[in-house]
Amino acid sequence: MKKDIKFPKVEGVSIAIARQQNELNQTEWNVFLINKNDFPLTNVLVTSKGYGVQNGEEQKTSVLRHHISRLEAGEYALIEPINPEIFHLNNEFWLSYFVGEQIFDKKFIFLAESIIEDNVIFIPEINMEGILHN
């Protein structure tokens, strides 16, 4: 049972929502997983969804699931593109991965309206500007 599984604290792993210019000079936003540790992550699973209320109506997106077999130490991986039209929602990324035989698990939630220009920073691990969640 899940209550019997020990989930140690997740450290050295971040989710970033970052922007970059495409070949048409348009801004695109993408979600990245960053491994800042000195060991690889294996069997990485990420689920993503958006949810919230706007004008008194509940809104939610589809749940997307992603698998990354292995993310090496100090590397990052693209999880998915993200549309700025859902930045008014809470955007949740639930991460599970293994280090050796130990499972790790953490939810990263970008709160509604937190993906704004005032919160954009340079993220050196991916060499882009965006919002970083540790």
NORFEN-V366826 format. One line per field, one symbol per residue. phi: phi as a letter, one per 40 degrees, with the letter a starting at -180 (. if undefined). psi: psi as a letter, one per 30 degrees, with the letter a starting at -180 (. if undefined). burial: # if it has 16 or more other ideal C-beta (glycine too) atoms within 10 Angstrom, else .. A space follows every 10 residues. Layout:
phi: ???
psi: ???
burial: ???
//
This chain:
phi: .dccccbccc bgbbbbbbba ccccgbcbbb bbbbbccbac bbfcbbbbab aibbfgbcba bccbbbbbca bcdgbbbcca cbcdcbcccc bbbbbbabbg bccbaacbbc cdgccbdccc bcbccbfaci bbbc
psi: leffkkjlkk kgklkkjlll kafghkkkkl kkkkjglgll klhkkkkklk lakkhgkkkl llkkkkkjek jlkgllkkel lkkffgfflk jkjjkklkjb gkklkkkkjj lkgfileffk lkjeffhlka kkk.
burial: .........# ..#######. ........## #####....# #..#.#.### ##........ #....#.#.. #....##.#. .#...##.## #######... ...#.#.#.# .#..#....# ..#..#.#.# ###.
//
